[in-house]
Amino acid sequence: MPSKYMQSRSGILCPRGSTTHKKRNIEEIDAEVGSELDWYDGDRRNGPNVTLFTCGSIDDPPERQEEIRAWMSEKLLKFKDVFNPRLEKIIAELEDA
């Protein structure tokens, strides 16, 4: 990944189910986060994850660095708001199984 990209990464399981259901869930989550996320199914070594990128560099002016930090904080809190209820539901379903 080029160094000019800042990444917010979450090891969240991609939605399960049919391709249509999965696509609908992804679109719903993207809308709730307010950004189009990059979804990766992963492999045996690296599990599924969701990423979100913005351009930035350590060499950017201080005001741009502050914008990037604010963006990262906002998106991290949004990830928590969007994914926590879904994860809690998955955990409850697994515990009931």
C-alpha positions, 0 to 999 in steps of 0.5 A: 500500500502506498504510504500516501494512504491512511487506513482504518482497518477492522477485522470484521466478518463479512456478512454471510448468506447469498450473494444478493443478501451479502451485497445488500448488507454491504450496501447497508453498512456502507450507507450507515458508515457514510463511505464505501468500504473495501471488503475482503474475504481474507484467506486462511492466514488473514481473516476477513476484514473491512478497510477504509482509506483516505489520502494523507502523509506524515509530510502534510502540513499540520492542519491537514494532519489534524483533518486526517486525525479527525477523519480517523476518529470519526470513522473509528467511532462510526465503525463501532456504532455500525459493527458493534450491534451486528457483532453482538447479534452474531455472538448471541446467535453463536452462544444460543447454538 
